């Protein structure tokens, strides 16, 4: 059979490869072997598919956008310069009829996005992050100074204060690592897959796997808070975010789940603060080791190696700092306070997201269609006529 994918107004049976090739973040639903994509397109299109076998060896993709317009999804995860690579996949064009033309809301959204790129609103503002970096350096310096300070009369206060300051420094570094991995601080080099600044901030200073976080966070942006599909907000059986999670096929609501969910309003704060950071350490190292040991491509193995290296460097400097404290109780107190303080970050992230509604894939499409019919009512006064919702 011949499959069709409209991508940036291109129509072809294997253009879906572009979605996978340039982005690992798009939502996935239907698993499809690349054998299904090797069928001829027709005599009216001259396209060389001789390299399909080499692509097949390395890729298997999950096609969600087969037969639909994926322009906005592609634009959301790629810079304008990537569009130049799409010419090699061009095999035809969609006829401009009412069926394929985007809605006015979508056209307005795309026009706004192009204008923002053209006017430089997406360009990184390095001066802002220089100030943030100075704050982080001062916090780290203060924590180190307190740890190494001779304070025979107020050791307990000194230790607790040093741990709290380091926890706040980690919190601020985490925010910078987030923006760095979104390339909000620097502009990525063409073809580069490794982000050295994000690696330094996330793995060396914060102690987590950058690759693991990047993959999960990219998917989080693609299917934000979708019940049991968003990897960064899937907490069953400990916490239930929405009752819609119970309707997901395969969900087991056993005695353990019922018990834990019934007391989640009591366990949320303790688990977020006390266990959140230590859990992050464990899953980060396991994910990095798995990536390193099971990688089939150099780029993937390199990411795992750099993550492991970065986290080893983190534990070296952190352990060295802890050893500056003399008594065992000081070291234990410092470790606990520093990691519990940064637990505030987990509370911030969870609460800021749980304040919003969750939508299944079907509900998201329905809500967007309803919103588009009432577009004028959704737009605040004195704003340009740009719909708040895209049609995907």
C-alpha positions, 0 to 999 in steps of 0.5 A: 500500500502507499501511505501519504504524509503531508509535511509542510505542504509536501505529500509523499509516502516516506516523508514521515521519516523527516519527523523522526530524522530531525526530531525524537520528540513528536508524540507516538501512537501507531508503530509502523515498520519501514517496510510499509514505506517502500511502495512505489509512489506512481509514475508521475513522481520521480523520486530516488528511493535507493537509500531506503534500505540503509535508513531502514536498518537504523529507524523504526518510527511511530506514525501519528501524522500519516495523511495529515498536515504536520507543519506545525508539529515540525515547526515546533521542534525545529529551527527555520534553517532545518527547512532547507533539508526538506527539499530532498524529500519533496515529491509533490504538492498538495492541491490548494483546495478547501480540504487541505487549506489550513483554517484562518486561525492556523494561518494567523498562528503561522504568520505570527510565528514567522514574524517572531522569528523574523524580528528576533524574538526567539534569539537567545538573550545572553545578558539575562543568563549572565546575571543568572549565572552570577547568582548561581556562582555566588550561591555555590561560593557561599555554600563552599565558604560556609562549609570550609568556615571554622565555626566551633561555636555554631557548627549546627547552624553553619551546616544547615545554612550551607546545605540550604544555600547549596540546595537553592543553588541547585534549584537555580542551576536546574532552571538554567539547565532547562533553558540551555537544553531548549537552546534558550541560552545559546544557538545550536550549531548546525548538525550538533546533537551534543549540548555542552552547556546543558550537559555541564549544568544538568550533569556536572552541577545538578547531577542528572542524566541530560539525555534522559531528561531531554527525551522525556521533556521533549515528549512532555512538550509534545503531549503535555499532561496526556493521561499516562502518556506524558513521561514526566507526569505519570505517577500512578500508583503513588499519585493520581493526577486526573480521574481520566488516568483510570480510563486508560486501557490496561490501568490496574486499580488494585488495593495498593493503588487505592490505598496510596491514592487515598492518602496522596494529599498526605504523601505529596509533600514528604515524597517530593521533598524527601525522596524526589532528589534521591530518586532523580539520582538513581533513575538518571544513572540507570538511564545513562548506563542503559543508554551507554551499554545498549546503544546501537549508534555512536551518537546515542552511546556518546550521549550515555558516556557523557552523562555518566562522566558528568554525573561522576564529576558531580559526585566527585565535587559533591563528595569532596565538599561533604568531606570538608565537614569533620563530624559524621553528623555534620556530613549527614545533616549537610547532605540531607538539607541540601537535597531536601531544599532542592526538593522545593523544585519538584514541588514547583514543577508538579504544582505548576502543571497540575493546576491545568486540565488534562486532555486525552488525544481525542479530547484535545482535537475536540476542544481545539475544534470547539475553540476554533468555532468560537475564536473571536470569543477566546481572544482578549481585547486589544490583541492581534487576531491570533487564535490561542489554539492551533488546529493540529 
